[in-house]
Amino acid sequence: MTEKSFSRKNLAFFGVVFYKKLEMNLELAKAEFIPENYIVPGLTTQDILDLKEVFDDFDLNSDGLITPVELRSALIRYETNASKNTVS
């Protein structure tokens, strides 16, 4: 076995392991959302759940982050004028 093929096999193996671990963490993060942990004065548990639903709608790839592209896409879906200059 050459060093190059060994590296490719390792890379492929670790890529699969990393992807599976990331996938599990994303599912765990979704399953572990506890709205009570986010309550601040003036917001109810239902308010937090509603905000989470909107956040999840904006977060197209479910990575827990809203990128400028995702934000612009959401604003366009909700018929808001969102130019590249508005969202950057």
Z-matrix of the N, CA and C atoms (Angstrom, degrees):
N
C 1 1.438
C 2 1.524 1 108.66
N 3 1.308 2 115.65 1 130.70
C 4 1.457 3 119.18 2 -179.73
C 5 1.524 4 109.87 3 -81.95
N 6 1.318 5 114.40 4 162.02
C 7 1.467 6 120.13 5 179.02
C 8 1.530 7 110.51 6 -62.52
N 9 1.323 8 116.24 7 -36.82
C 10 1.463 9 121.18 8 -178.16
C 11 1.535 10 110.71 9 -66.44
N 12 1.329 11 117.64 10 -45.74
C 13 1.464 12 119.34 11 -179.45
C 14 1.526 13 110.76 12 -69.35
N 15 1.323 14 117.36 13 -33.62
C 16 1.459 15 121.11 14 176.71
C 17 1.520 16 109.56 15 -62.70
N 18 1.302 17 117.22 16 -43.20
C 19 1.461 18 121.47 17 179.68
C 20 1.526 19 111.25 18 -64.38
N 21 1.308 20 116.84 19 -40.67
C 22 1.461 21 120.02 20 179.35
C 23 1.523 22 111.36 21 -65.30
N 24 1.333 23 116.11 22 -41.66
C 25 1.465 24 119.21 23 178.41
C 26 1.521 25 110.20 24 -63.79
N 27 1.330 26 116.76 25 -43.99
C 28 1.463 27 119.56 26 178.80
C 29 1.520 28 110.88 27 -62.37
N 30 1.305 29 115.95 28 -43.92
C 31 1.458 30 120.47 29 -179.56
C 32 1.525 31 110.44 30 -61.56
N 33 1.312 32 117.18 31 -44.60
C 34 1.464 33 121.25 32 179.08
C 35 1.529 34 110.30 33 -62.67
N 36 1.328 35 116.40 34 -44.15
C 37 1.467 36 120.87 35 -179.96
C 38 1.528 37 110.48 36 -62.27
N 39 1.323 38 116.85 37 -49.78
C 40 1.455 39 119.96 38 -178.31
C 41 1.529 40 111.74 39 -67.87
N 42 1.319 41 116.67 40 -31.38
C 43 1.459 42 119.76 41 175.39
C 44 1.520 43 111.12 42 -62.73
N 45 1.329 44 116.60 43 -43.93
C 46 1.468 45 121.03 44 178.35
C 47 1.523 46 109.94 45 -65.39
N 48 1.325 47 117.48 46 -44.66
C 49 1.466 48 121.32 47 179.46
C 50 1.523 49 110.11 48 -61.91
N 51 1.329 50 116.72 49 -46.21
C 52 1.459 51 120.74 50 179.93
C 53 1.524 52 110.66 51 -61.26
N 54 1.333 53 116.60 52 -45.07
C 55 1.456 54 120.51 53 -179.53
C 56 1.525 55 110.81 54 -61.22
N 57 1.329 56 117.35 55 -45.33
C 58 1.466 57 121.16 56 179.88
C 59 1.526 58 110.52 57 -62.92
N 60 1.341 59 116.24 58 -41.81
C 61 1.463 60 119.89 59 179.54
C 62 1.529 61 110.31 60 -65.02
N 63 1.323 62 117.17 61 -42.81
C 64 1.459 63 121.64 62 177.73
C 65 1.523 64 110.14 63 -61.70
N 66 1.318 65 116.13 64 -44.14
C 67 1.453 66 121.44 65 179.21
C 68 1.530 67 110.67 66 -60.80
N 69 1.330 68 116.90 67 -42.78
C 70 1.458 69 121.14 68 178.37
C 71 1.524 70 110.82 69 -65.22
N 72 1.333 71 117.39 70 -41.78
C 73 1.456 72 120.89 71 179.90
C 74 1.523 73 111.27 72 -64.58
N 75 1.321 74 117.25 73 -38.64
C 76 1.461 75 120.07 74 177.74
C 77 1.522 76 110.68 75 -64.09
N 78 1.328 77 116.63 76 -43.08
C 79 1.465 78 119.97 77 178.04
C 80 1.521 79 110.76 78 -65.20
N 81 1.316 80 116.74 79 -40.11
C 82 1.461 81 121.27 80 178.56
C 83 1.514 82 110.32 81 -64.54
N 84 1.323 83 116.79 82 -42.24
C 85 1.465 84 120.63 83 179.50
C 86 1.524 85 110.24 84 -62.66
N 87 1.322 86 117.12 85 -39.99
C 88 1.451 87 120.05 86 178.05
C 89 1.530 88 110.69 87 -66.27
N 90 1.323 89 116.10 88 -42.16
C 91 1.456 90 120.59 89 -177.47
C 92 1.521 91 111.81 90 -70.60
N 93 1.322 92 118.32 91 -26.83
C 94 1.449 93 121.60 92 -174.53
C 95 1.523 94 114.32 93 -93.90
N 96 1.314 95 119.21 94 7.01
C 97 1.455 96 119.78 95 -179.37
C 98 1.527 97 109.41 96 -64.75
N 99 1.314 98 115.59 97 119.24
C 100 1.461 99 121.98 98 -179.54
C 101 1.528 100 106.89 99 -118.68
N 102 1.327 101 117.67 100 103.75
C 103 1.460 102 120.49 101 -174.20
C 104 1.529 103 113.40 102 -59.46
N 105 1.312 104 117.45 103 -30.69
C 106 1.463 105 120.91 104 -179.68
C 107 1.528 106 112.16 105 -60.75
N 108 1.322 107 117.08 106 -24.40
C 109 1.466 108 121.16 107 179.40
C 110 1.531 109 111.99 108 -71.93
N 111 1.331 110 117.32 109 -13.56
C 112 1.457 111 121.58 110 -174.75
C 113 1.530 112 113.05 111 -112.81
N 114 1.299 113 117.62 112 3.52
C 115 1.460 114 120.29 113 -177.26
C 116 1.526 115 110.33 114 -70.78
N 117 1.306 116 114.42 115 132.86
C 118 1.464 117 122.76 116 174.17
C 119 1.528 118 106.16 117 -127.77
N 120 1.328 119 117.10 118 161.69
C 121 1.473 120 118.54 119 -179.90
C 122 1.531 121 111.52 120 -53.11
N 123 1.311 122 115.41 121 130.46
C 124 1.455 123 121.08 122 179.29
C 125 1.519 124 114.19 123 98.88
N 126 1.338 125 118.14 124 -11.62
C 127 1.467 126 121.51 125 178.91
C 128 1.521 127 110.05 126 -115.85
N 129 1.311 128 115.08 127 138.09
C 130 1.462 129 120.67 128 176.13
C 131 1.524 130 109.48 129 -96.77
N 132 1.309 131 115.55 130 171.94
C 133 1.469 132 120.28 131 175.51
C 134 1.523 133 110.20 132 -59.11
N 135 1.321 134 117.22 133 -40.44
C 136 1.465 135 120.38 134 178.84
C 137 1.518 136 111.32 135 -64.81
N 138 1.333 137 117.60 136 -38.11
C 139 1.468 138 120.95 137 176.00
C 140 1.523 139 110.51 138 -58.49
N 141 1.321 140 116.62 139 -44.35
C 142 1.469 141 121.77 140 -179.68
C 143 1.520 142 110.11 141 -63.84
N 144 1.324 143 116.99 142 -43.79
C 145 1.467 144 120.31 143 178.40
C 146 1.533 145 110.93 144 -62.30
N 147 1.317 146 117.11 145 -39.29
C 148 1.471 147 120.73 146 177.93
C 149 1.533 148 110.67 147 -64.84
N 150 1.337 149 116.48 148 -43.23
C 151 1.469 150 120.11 149 178.48
C 152 1.525 151 111.01 150 -63.75
N 153 1.324 152 116.89 151 -39.12
C 154 1.474 153 121.08 152 178.42
C 155 1.523 154 110.13 153 -63.52
N 156 1.315 155 116.82 154 -39.74
C 157 1.463 156 120.56 155 178.60
C 158 1.531 157 111.11 156 -62.42
N 159 1.322 158 116.49 157 -42.83
C 160 1.466 159 120.73 158 178.41
C 161 1.529 160 109.82 159 -66.83
N 162 1.340 161 116.72 160 -43.49
C 163 1.468 162 120.42 161 178.12
C 164 1.528 163 110.24 162 -57.57
N 165 1.328 164 116.28 163 -47.64
C 166 1.470 165 120.25 164 -179.95
C 167 1.527 166 111.48 165 -61.95
N 168 1.321 167 117.14 166 -32.99
C 169 1.464 168 120.91 167 177.18
C 170 1.532 169 110.73 168 -67.92
N 171 1.311 170 117.40 169 -37.08
C 172 1.470 171 122.01 170 178.60
C 173 1.528 172 110.95 171 -73.31
N 174 1.326 173 117.48 172 -36.94
C 175 1.468 174 123.66 173 -174.81
C 176 1.535 175 109.66 174 -79.87
N 177 1.322 176 116.46 175 83.93
C 178 1.465 177 121.81 176 -170.99
C 179 1.521 178 114.02 177 -62.41
N 180 1.329 179 117.84 178 -35.75
C 181 1.465 180 119.35 179 -177.70
C 182 1.522 181 112.80 180 -99.68
N 183 1.313 182 117.33 181 8.64
C 184 1.476 183 123.67 182 175.72
C 185 1.521 184 113.79 183 55.18
N 186 1.342 185 116.43 184 37.19
C 187 1.461 186 118.57 185 178.75
C 188 1.524 187 113.01 186 -94.27
N 189 1.327 188 116.81 187 1.85
C 190 1.450 189 120.54 188 179.20
C 191 1.519 190 113.73 189 86.24
N 192 1.319 191 116.52 190 5.95
C 193 1.459 192 122.12 191 179.62
C 194 1.518 193 108.93 192 -129.28
N 195 1.324 194 116.44 193 150.56
C 196 1.457 195 120.64 194 174.05
C 197 1.526 196 107.08 195 -113.09
N 198 1.309 197 115.64 196 110.29
C 199 1.465 198 121.63 197 179.78
C 200 1.524 199 109.04 198 -81.39
N 201 1.330 200 117.77 199 164.36
C 202 1.465 201 119.56 200 175.85
C 203 1.528 202 112.71 201 -56.90
N 204 1.321 203 117.35 202 -36.45
C 205 1.471 204 120.66 203 178.77
C 206 1.526 205 110.17 204 -64.99
N 207 1.338 206 117.07 205 -43.32
C 208 1.461 207 120.77 206 178.94
C 209 1.532 208 110.84 207 -66.06
N 210 1.323 209 116.79 208 -40.28
C 211 1.456 210 120.94 209 178.45
C 212 1.527 211 110.55 210 -62.75
N 213 1.333 212 116.03 211 -46.56
C 214 1.470 213 119.70 212 179.23
C 215 1.524 214 110.56 213 -62.07
N 216 1.328 215 116.97 214 -41.82
C 217 1.456 216 121.29 215 178.76
C 218 1.531 217 110.79 216 -60.37
N 219 1.326 218 116.43 217 -43.59
C 220 1.464 219 120.53 218 179.61
C 221 1.528 220 110.69 219 -65.43
N 222 1.316 221 116.82 220 -42.03
C 223 1.465 222 120.05 221 179.80
C 224 1.526 223 111.04 222 -63.67
N 225 1.313 224 116.81 223 -37.86
C 226 1.467 225 120.79 224 177.14
C 227 1.529 226 110.27 225 -67.19
N 228 1.338 227 116.83 226 -42.60
C 229 1.477 228 120.23 227 178.13
C 230 1.524 229 111.19 228 -59.52
N 231 1.328 230 115.70 229 -36.10
C 232 1.466 231 119.88 230 179.95
C 233 1.529 232 111.73 231 -90.89
N 234 1.336 233 115.97 232 17.58
C 235 1.463 234 124.38 233 174.39
C 236 1.523 235 112.86 234 58.57
N 237 1.310 236 115.91 235 42.20
C 238 1.449 237 122.44 236 174.56
C 239 1.518 238 107.99 237 -104.29
N 240 1.304 239 118.28 238 138.82
C 241 1.457 240 121.66 239 178.85
C 242 1.529 241 108.80 240 -71.93
N 243 1.320 242 117.07 241 106.54
C 244 1.452 243 121.45 242 -176.47
C 245 1.527 244 109.91 243 -127.82
N 246 1.308 245 115.67 244 96.62
C 247 1.465 246 119.35 245 177.28
C 248 1.523 247 109.06 246 -84.42
N 249 1.335 248 116.69 247 169.84
C 250 1.457 249 120.86 248 176.82
C 251 1.529 250 110.32 249 -61.96
N 252 1.324 251 117.03 250 -32.41
C 253 1.454 252 120.61 251 178.71
C 254 1.525 253 111.79 252 -70.83
N 255 1.325 254 117.16 253 -30.35
C 256 1.451 255 121.04 254 179.20
C 257 1.520 256 111.13 255 -71.40
N 258 1.319 257 116.20 256 -41.85
C 259 1.472 258 121.73 257 -177.48
C 260 1.526 259 107.95 258 -117.35
N 261 1.317 260 116.00 259 105.39
C 262 1.462 261 119.39 260 177.55
C 263 1.505 262 110.84 261 -145.85
